[in-house]
Amino acid sequence: MSTENTKSISPKLVMALGILAVSTASLFIRFAQQNAPSLVVAAYRLGLASLLLTPYILLQHRSELRQLTHRQWLPMLLAGLFLAFHFGAWITSLELTSVASSVVLVTTTPLWVAIVAVVFLKEKLTRPLITGLIVAMVGGVIVGISESCAFQNGRFLCTSGIELFQSESMLGNFLAMFGAWMAAAYLVVGRKVREHVDTMVYVYGVYSIAAIFLVIACLFTRQSLWGFSPNFYLWAFLLAIVPQIIGHTTYNWALGYLPTTFVSISLLGEPIGTILLAFLFLQETPTLIESVGGVLILAGIYLASRTPVQKSQPVSSSHSV
């Protein structure tokens, strides 16, 4: 995709499509986990995405790939490590806690990105961004407690703190939060690298590096990488195509045109998309608390999107989604 054509596409519209694509991840992961361990699911997600991108990269971007310097490969190696930690922790969390809690906690990424971006990227937090972040985070907390809180006989009741900390879901919640920290580091590193590296070359390199790290983790923990049912390979393939290649590549493309904080705040749309898809395909009706939290998350994204955006001028000659 040429730079001229890229300029005619609204980055915010592309982000909306990316949110829809990434929202399918939790459903595909849950189906895949019925046949394989979480680390294996993560390894297949990144590994298949890398393999599917290989022919295109070799045909269209071989020269750009060869021109990468050590100074570019090193941060990409770091970004790949962060991405491997992100997926390994988050996908494992889906085994231990609810989809809603896991997705909401992992999408606290904007809070950590906002802090890191101000310190290391010298990005300014405008009032609309701050307001949108606060509103969206409040909505995220509400969605997160919806699994353990409910209205009964006109009273708002929640699980006691002791029961919460003793439950298996606590570990899952921590892993989801750890995944958010790793995603924040991945986005910040990506913002710097994307100033000088073509989108597809960058995502191909980072996805491949992350896949290698995850395969090593599987081998280290003695988890088999093959011998699963056909259903697993179907869900793994869909996981690699839709949320990974389409969804995450869209985010990396957007990093070349939008502030890191805005891109990360937009990720808060994922819980809403996940809840809607669960309603359509799993007949899971969102509760009143989930609905209230979802409305606040969307309101936060809307408020954040109203801030004036200064687009970065990409250095590379072409950008593709």
Secondary structure by P-SEA (a helix, b strand, c coil): ccaaaaaaccaaaaaaaaaaaacaaaaaaaaaaccccaaaaaaaaaaaaaaaaaaaaaaccaaaaaaccaaaaaaaaaaaaaaaaaaaaaaaaaacccaaaaaaaaaaaaaaaaaaaaccccccccaaaaaaaaaaaaaaaaaaacccccccccbbbbccaaaaaacaaaaaaaaaaaaaaaaaaaaaaaaaaaccccaaaaaaaaaaaaaaaaaaaaaaaccccccccaaaaaaaaaaaccccaaaaaaaaaacccccaaaaaaaccaaaaaaaaaaaacccccccaaaaaaaaaaaaaaaaaaaccccccccccccccc
